[in-house]
């Protein structure tokens, strides 16, 4: 049926523009994969047919675990296999991605006693090393999300949520977005105009970088409507600088946390009620309903399944669209 705004709704999705049907396909399916504690950092590892993610922060010391969920079957819907802890405590791990060698890059927000950093884990051995933990001698705040460009550079956001939530000392840096080059060990600020820079993702040709701002969410449970809850877009200049920052879309209800793109350049972002999908021009096409979404990722053998994290469960949704494959997923 349609609501008064002309939006077609079902239990699983809402269509705002007909183009969204190209995303859903004729046989859209959405199902719960597993009931479990799942909050941030989802990464599908094709070589293992497994999903890695981080858990909801616990009260008190706010421990977070990195988990690995094995998947059964090569066709949708998948079945949940063995679920095991990869690392706990994890230095408050948050966003994660794969690098070009299939290693797991981890945003470690840090604690009162341990520095924040971007770390790199070899999946077979779980061996860890630091990629970057400072800028010009000053410690990072609370790295939130990370992506790897095709040239091997590491781009990440660094809001001050750790300070606001009481598990980090006072911030020594602004809420910046960084580019780190492992080849030269150079780290540069590429954007400083955010309140709370959060998720980030490149367009399929890497000419545009999309970055979410969750400034409307300051302390846990807060929402300030006059602070940012939007996505900004930047042109990538000479592969290393950001130019022409502009508003791409404002997200409501809630804030845009996780963000991904499909091969057609459509932008997917989390909201308070599900995963919203926008055209490359910034038009809202529709939403895949899923409660309490913070983050999600594309995965599966054809990279056409959304794994959606909802704090107490992981949803799986089969699409007609295919996600842009991350650097280490081939």
Buried (B, 14 or more C-beta within 10 A) or exposed (E): EEEEEEBBBEEBBBBBBEBBBBBBEEEBBBEBBBEBBBBBBBBBBBEBBBBBBBBBBEEEEBBBBBBBBBBEEEEBBBEBBEBEEBBEBBBBBBBBBBBBEBBBBBBBBBBEEEBBBBBBBEBEEEEBEEBBBBBEEEBBBBBBBBBBBEEEBBBBBBBBBBBBBEBBEEBBBBBBBBBBBBEEEEBBBBBEBBBBBBBBBBBBEBEBBBBBBBBBBBEEEEEEEEBBBBBBBBBBEEEBEBEEBEEBBEBBEBBBBBBBBBBBBBBBBBBBBBBBBBBBEBEBBBBBBBEBBBBBBBBBBBBBBBBBBBBBBBBBBBBBBBBBBBBBBE
